[in-house]
Amino acid sequence: MTAKAPKESRTIMTDLVLPSETNPLNNLFGGELLARMDRAAAISARRHSRRIVVTASVNHVAFNSAVPLGSVVTVEAKVSRAFRTSMEVFIDVWIEDRESGARTKANEAIYTFVAVDETGRPVAVPEVAPESDLEKERFAAALRRKQLSLLLAGKIKPQDATELKALFI
């Protein structure tokens, strides 16, 4: 299987925040944003693997800025790293200023997807070949996040979390 660059999985979804999607403060519901991020990330993972994908976990979500009613919101997703059958997808959320058109990063998230066959069994996925400095940073960090998750779940021993240990030694 040939490795793929993150740009091959890049998915961009742009939409407007409507009144039915907002809370009493006229900001986008967090759950609505989570759903948008999940859809973009699923498309990204499918583009990378060319397989059916299922959401395995939402590893991180940062609601750094409110997304006001009427905002133009862009959700951008790319596969940051692939493991045997799973893929970490990094998602950036941008808000476009209504008057200037300037984009500001409002939120980010990290999701994990697993590629499966038609019977729901996990299948192998291509590796990721990061190109930019940011892609390389996210690629390296993905292994540390995976090791931390496995360590906390009791699936690996502390001495086996080599990437995590390297942070402290």
C-alpha positions as CSV (number, residue, x, y, z in Angstrom):
1,M,0.0,0.0,0.0
2,T,1.4,3.4,-1.0
3,A,1.6,6.1,1.6
4,K,-0.5,9.2,1.0
5,A,0.1,12.9,1.8
6,P,-2.4,14.6,4.1
7,K,-3.5,16.9,1.3
8,E,-5.0,13.8,-0.4
9,S,-7.6,13.5,2.4
10,R,-8.2,17.2,2.8
11,T,-11.9,17.9,3.2
12,I,-13.4,21.4,3.4
13,M,-17.0,22.1,4.4
14,T,-18.3,25.6,4.5
15,D,-21.7,26.5,5.8
16,L,-23.8,29.3,7.4
17,V,-25.0,29.3,11.0
18,L,-28.8,29.4,10.9
19,P,-31.2,30.4,13.7
20,S,-32.4,26.8,14.3
21,E,-28.8,25.8,15.0
22,T,-28.1,28.3,17.8
23,N,-28.5,28.4,21.6
24,P,-30.2,31.2,23.6
25,L,-27.0,33.3,23.2
26,N,-27.3,33.1,19.4
27,N,-24.2,30.9,19.1
28,L,-23.9,27.6,17.3
29,F,-24.8,24.6,19.5
30,G,-21.7,22.6,20.4
31,G,-23.4,19.4,19.3
32,E,-24.1,20.9,15.9
33,L,-20.4,21.8,15.5
34,L,-19.5,18.3,16.6
35,A,-21.7,16.8,13.9
36,R,-20.2,19.0,11.2
37,M,-16.7,18.0,12.3
38,D,-17.6,14.3,12.4
39,R,-19.0,14.5,8.8
40,A,-15.9,16.3,7.5
41,A,-13.5,13.9,9.4
42,A,-15.4,10.9,8.0
43,I,-15.0,12.1,4.5
44,S,-11.4,12.8,5.1
45,A,-10.8,9.3,6.5
46,R,-12.7,7.7,3.6
47,R,-10.6,9.7,1.1
48,H,-7.4,8.4,2.8
49,S,-8.5,4.8,3.1
50,R,-11.0,4.4,0.2
51,R,-13.0,2.2,2.6
52,I,-16.0,2.4,4.8
53,V,-15.0,4.2,8.0
54,V,-16.6,4.4,11.4
55,T,-15.9,6.9,14.2
56,A,-13.9,5.2,16.9
57,S,-13.4,8.1,19.2
58,V,-13.4,11.8,19.7
59,N,-10.0,12.3,21.3
60,H,-10.0,16.1,21.7
61,V,-12.3,19.0,21.2
62,A,-11.5,22.6,22.0
63,F,-14.4,25.1,21.8
64,N,-12.1,28.2,21.9
65,S,-14.5,30.7,20.4
66,A,-18.2,31.0,20.1
67,V,-19.6,30.8,16.6
68,P,-22.3,33.5,16.3
69,L,-25.5,33.3,14.3
70,G,-25.0,34.2,10.7
71,S,-21.3,33.3,10.7
72,V,-19.7,31.6,7.7
73,V,-18.0,28.5,9.3
74,T,-15.4,26.4,7.5
75,V,-14.5,22.9,8.8
76,E,-11.2,21.6,7.4
77,A,-10.2,18.0,8.1
78,K,-7.0,16.0,7.1
79,V,-5.7,12.6,8.1
80,S,-2.7,13.4,10.4
81,R,-1.6,9.8,10.9
82,A,-2.6,6.2,10.1
83,F,-2.0,3.2,12.1
84,R,-2.8,-0.4,11.0
85,T,-6.5,0.0,10.6
86,S,-7.2,3.4,12.3
87,M,-6.6,7.0,11.2
88,E,-6.3,10.1,13.3
89,V,-8.0,13.1,11.7
90,F,-7.2,16.6,12.8
91,I,-9.9,19.2,12.3
92,D,-9.6,23.0,12.2
93,V,-12.7,25.2,12.4
94,W,-12.5,28.7,11.0
95,I,-14.9,31.6,11.2
96,E,-15.0,34.2,8.4
97,D,-15.5,37.8,9.4
98,R,-18.6,39.1,7.7
99,E,-17.2,42.4,6.7
100,S,-13.5,41.9,6.0
101,G,-13.6,38.2,5.0
102,A,-10.6,37.5,7.3
103,R,-10.6,33.9,8.7
104,T,-10.0,33.2,12.4
105,K,-9.4,29.8,13.9
106,A,-12.2,29.2,16.3
107,N,-12.0,25.6,17.3
108,E,-10.2,22.3,16.7
109,A,-10.7,18.6,17.2
110,I,-9.1,15.3,16.8
111,Y,-11.1,12.2,15.8
112,T,-10.1,8.6,15.3
113,F,-11.7,6.5,12.5
114,V,-11.4,2.8,11.7
115,A,-11.6,1.5,8.2
116,V,-13.8,-1.6,7.8
117,D,-15.0,-3.9,5.1
118,E,-18.6,-4.6,4.2
119,T,-19.0,-7.0,7.1
120,G,-17.7,-4.4,9.6
121,R,-14.2,-6.0,10.1
122,P,-11.3,-3.7,10.4
123,V,-9.0,-3.5,7.3
124,A,-5.6,-2.1,6.7
125,V,-5.1,1.5,5.6
126,P,-2.2,3.3,3.8
127,E,0.4,5.1,5.9
128,V,0.6,8.9,6.0
129,A,3.5,10.8,4.4
130,P,3.5,14.3,6.0
131,E,4.9,17.1,4.0
132,S,4.6,20.5,5.7
133,D,6.1,21.3,9.1
134,L,2.6,21.4,10.7
135,E,1.8,18.0,9.1
136,K,5.0,16.5,10.5
137,E,4.3,18.0,14.0
138,R,0.7,16.5,14.0
139,F,2.0,13.2,12.7
140,A,4.6,12.9,15.5
141,A,2.1,14.0,18.2
142,A,-0.4,11.4,17.0
143,L,1.8,8.5,18.1
144,R,2.2,10.1,21.6
145,R,-1.6,10.6,21.8
146,K,-2.2,6.9,20.8
147,Q,0.3,5.7,23.4
148,L,-1.3,7.8,26.1
149,S,-4.7,6.5,25.2
150,L,-3.5,2.9,25.2
151,L,-1.6,3.4,28.5
152,L,-4.7,4.9,30.2
153,A,-6.8,2.0,29.0
154,G,-4.3,-0.5,30.4
155,K,-3.5,-1.9,26.9
156,I,0.2,-1.2,27.1
157,K,2.7,-1.0,29.9
158,P,4.4,2.3,30.8
159,Q,7.8,1.0,29.6
160,D,6.3,0.4,26.2
161,A,5.1,4.0,25.7
162,T,8.5,5.0,24.2
163,E,7.3,8.2,22.6
164,L,5.7,9.4,25.8
165,K,8.8,8.5,27.8
166,A,11.0,10.5,25.5
167,L,9.1,13.7,26.5
168,F,10.3,13.3,30.0
169,I,13.8,11.9,29.7
